[in-house]
């Protein structure tokens, strides 16, 4: 049977790994264009063309991904990621830190 420590450690690495995967998927140039293009396509938006960005209905969840889906902004993917998802990344990182702190507290309590 798994212990609380091992479950906590698993949740920590799952949250941290998914944060890293999200940052790599949408923060690397050219990789972000493919990933964001798929999200924009799944949202039912008009796809980007050579000279125009994708067009989504107002209020669509895919609006934040539109700059990442255009080929021209691909080189600026890390900056666009921070601009559009900075708050989400900060909250996600804070959640990972809180889970890590809770795991450390469990480990300290066990060692007493």
Buried (B, 14 or more C-beta within 10 A) or exposed (E): EEEEEEEBBEBBBEBBEEBEEBBEBBBBEEBBBEBBBEBBBEBEBEEBEEEEBBEBEEEBEBBBBBBBBBEEBBEBBBEBBBEBBEEEBEEBBEBBEEBBEBBEEBEEEEEE
